[in-house]
Amino acid sequence: MNSGELHLKRVLDVEGRITEYGLKNSATKLIPEKCVLIGLAGQGKTRGTVALNMVQLCTNQSIAAIIPCEEVSSDYLYHNLDMRYKELRSISTGEGGRGGLNLTLI
């Protein structure tokens, strides 16, 4: 999945695919379904955009995945962070609108 697909909000399918060989020989990880995905970079609307994946997938480096524990509702976490879009963007680092989020900030 690339960060441009975060606007889907409920991700049921993605455009790109990775091979088994690519998965084993890259830094990407297979993300289980019902994780909260957050855009880390982008000058437009992508940074701070939140989505929920309904299928297993891999992401590029511009997306963070929060894998909720059993005690935390992924739907609740998704809605909570989605409503905090402006707050997420405001804590982004960088100057001139080119800031980015990272796991420490999130």
N, C-alpha and C positions, 0 to 999 in steps of 0.2 A: 504494500500500500504506500502511496506517496501522500505527502501532506495536502495536496490539492483535493484529495478525496475526503478530507475531514468534514467538508460542508454537507456530506450525505447524512451526517448525524447518527443514523442507524446504518452501519455498514453491513450490507448483505452480500456484497461481491466487490471485487476490486479489478482494475484494468490489468495490472501487471502480474506476472507470475515469476516465481523463483524455482529453479530446479532443485532436486535433492542434493546434487553436487554443489550448487551455489549456496545452499543453506549450510551444508557442512563446511564449506571453505570460505565463509564470510563471518563478519561479526554480528550479523542479524540473528534474531531468535524467533522461534515460533511462539506466537502469542495466543493463549487459549481464548475461546469466545467469552464475551461479556466482560471485557476489560475496558477501562476508560482511557481513551487516547487523547493526547493534548498536543497541539501544534507548538513547537518550540521556537520556530523562526518564521520570518516573513515580514515584509513591510506592509502588506495589505491586511486582509482580514484573517489570514491563516494563524498567525501567532496568537495563542490563547484560545483558539477554537477547540471545542471538545466534541468527541464522538464516542459511540459505543459500538464495538465490533460484535456482530452476531454470528460470525464465523471465525475459525482459526485463520491467522494471517501473519505475515511478517511486515515490518514497517521499515522505512528508510530512517536515517539518522535525525531527521527533523521532527520526529514524533516520539513522545514519551508514552509508555504504557503503564498504567497503574493496574496491577492485578489484585483485586480486592480479596481479603480473606473471607472465610465463610460467614463471619459475623457482620460483615459490611455488605449492604445491598449495592450492587453495581449501578442499579437504576437511580438510587438515591444519590450516590456519589456523582454520577453523570449529571443529574439535574442540578445539584449543588454547584458543581464547577461550571456548568454551562451558564448559570445565572451570574457567575462571577467573572464573566469574560473581560469586562473593563478593568476589574481588579488585577486579573492575571496579566493583562497588557501593561498595566501601570507598574508592576514590579519587574518588568523586563529590564535587562541590562542593556547598555549601549547608548549611543548618541544619535541624534538626527533621525529617529524613527526606525533605525536599523537594529534595534535591540533584539535580544533573544531570551528565552526562558531556559532554565536548566532544572535538573532534578532537585538541587538544593533549594532553589527559589520556590518550586512547587511544593 
